[in-house]
Amino acid sequence: ILSGETSEKTQDILLLDVAALSLVIETNSGIMTPFMNVIRREIS
């Protein structure tokens, strides 16, 4: 997978980048806002 080689075994695998930590953004007023993004990617 890391080398870019594909086979039938890895053809339909979807990898998501996840973080086990709680990610938040603190604004100037001190409010903590959850920050969680999943980058969606379609292969055509």
C-alpha positions in Angstrom: 0.0 0.0 0.0 2.8 2.5 0.9 4.7 1.8 -2.3 1.6 2.4 -4.5 1.5 -1.2 -5.8 -2.0 -2.6 -6.1 -3.4 -6.1 -6.0 -6.8 -7.7 -5.6 -6.3 -7.9 -1.9 -5.8 -4.1 -1.5 -8.1 -2.9 -4.3 -11.1 -2.1 -2.2 -9.4 -0.8 1.0 -10.2 2.6 2.2 -7.7 4.2 4.5 -8.6 7.0 6.9 -6.1 9.2 8.7 -7.3 9.3 12.3 -5.8 10.8 15.5 -6.4 9.2 18.9 -6.1 12.6 20.6 -8.9 15.1 21.0 -8.2 17.9 18.6 -9.6 21.3 19.4 -9.1 24.9 18.4 -9.1 27.7 21.1 -10.5 31.0 19.9 -9.4 34.4 21.2 -12.3 34.5 23.6 -11.2 31.2 25.1 -13.9 29.0 23.6 -12.7 25.5 22.7 -14.1 24.3 19.3 -13.8 20.7 18.2 -11.7 20.3 15.1 -12.1 17.1 13.2 -11.7 16.8 9.5 -11.9 13.8 7.3 -10.5 14.5 3.8 -12.6 12.6 1.4 -11.0 11.3 -1.8 -12.5 9.7 -4.8 -10.3 7.7 -7.2 -11.6 7.7 -10.8 
